[in-house]
Amino acid sequence: MNPYDAAHALAKALRESPEFKEMKEAQEAVKADISAKEMLLDFRKEQFSIHKQQLSGVEVSQEQKEKLEKLFDVVNMNTLIKRLLNAEYKVSVMLQDIQKIISDANKEIYDEELINTTEDLLSEQEYEQ
């Protein structure tokens, strides 16, 4: 099978999967409920802020962690949001599994002896300096 055809078939299978359909339905339900939507957006804003802070190397305070946990507990009590978060999790797991399958195929394609790994390149740069 042509890889491009397989990719299009995979995209179609994803769109038709129960996991994707459930996520789309859950998204629509949250969007239709203004308070649920605002609650979810507030939670995600706080989640993103902490993630951004971690990526920049700034330590997240215990207070921030506790605030996010409390927000999650509140958000998780809303059945519409809980349904969406569960659906997103299932889709995420499925996509990670698919990515691993593709990654494993890539490992079979590339001969490690013939390509420089990032570590090799970094070692060479350090040696040159």
N, C-alpha and C positions, 0 to 999 in steps of 0.2 A: 504494500500500500504506500502511496505517495505521502511523505510526511505532512505536506500542506493539507491534503485531503483528510488525513488523520487528525490534524489540528482543528480543522473545521468540524469534523465529526465530534471531537471532544467538546468543542464549544457548544455544539447543539445538545450533546448529552448533558452537559452542565446545566444549560438553560432548562432542560426538560426534567432534571433530577428532582426528586421530592425535597431534597435539602434546599435547592435554590428556590423552588416554588414556595416552600414554607417561609423562607427569608423574605421574599417579595411580599407575601401576604402579611407577614408580621410588620414589615416596614410601612405598608399602607395603613395598617391598623394604628400604628403609633402616630403617623402623620395626620391621621383623621382626628386624633385626640390631642387638642392643643396643650393641655397640662402635661400629658405624658411626653409629648414632643419636647416641651421646654425643659422638663425634668431630665430627659435623656441628654439633651444638648448641654445643660449645665454640668452634668456628670462627665460627659466627654470633654468638655472644656477643661475641667479640673484634671482629668486624666491626662490630657495632652500637655497641659502645663507642667505636670510632674515629670512626664516622659521627656519633655524638652529640657527640663532642668537636669535630669539624669544624663542625657546625652551631652550636655555641655560640661559635665563633670562636677556639677554642684550637688552636694549631698542633700537628700530629701530629709527634712526634719520629721521627727516622730509625730509631731502635731499634724503635719501635712498628710502623712500616711493614715493617721487616725481619721482625719477629715474625709479622705477619699474612701476609706472603709465604711464610714457612716453613710456617706452619699450612696455607695454601692448597696448597702443594706436597705436604704430608703427606696432607691430605684428598683431594686429587686422585689420589693413588695407590690409594685405595680405589675399586674399580670400581663399587660400588653408589652411592657418593656422587657420583662422577664422572658416572654416568648421570643422577642426579637434577639435578645442576647444569647439565648440558647440556640436559636437558628443560626446566628452569626458564628457561634462556636462550631457547630456541626459543619458549616460550609468551610470554615477555616481549616478544620481537621482534614476534610476531604481534599482541599487544595494543597495542603502540606503533603499529604500522601501522594498526590499526583506529581507534585514537584520532586519528591524523592524518587519516584519512578523515572522521571526524566533525567534527574541528576545521576542516577545509577547508570542509565544508558550512556550519558556523557563520559562517565569514567571508563567505559568500555571503548569509547571512540579515541580518546586522547592517550597517547603513550607518554607516561610521566618522564621517561628518559629524554624525550624530544622537546619538552617544554620546560621553561624555568618557572618554578613556583615562586610565589610572592616572597617566601622566606629566603630563597636563593638570591633573588634580586635585591632584597634589603641587605643581606649579608655582603653582597658585592659592593653595594653603595657605601656601607660602613667601612669596608676594607679600603676603598679608594680614598676615603677622607682621612 
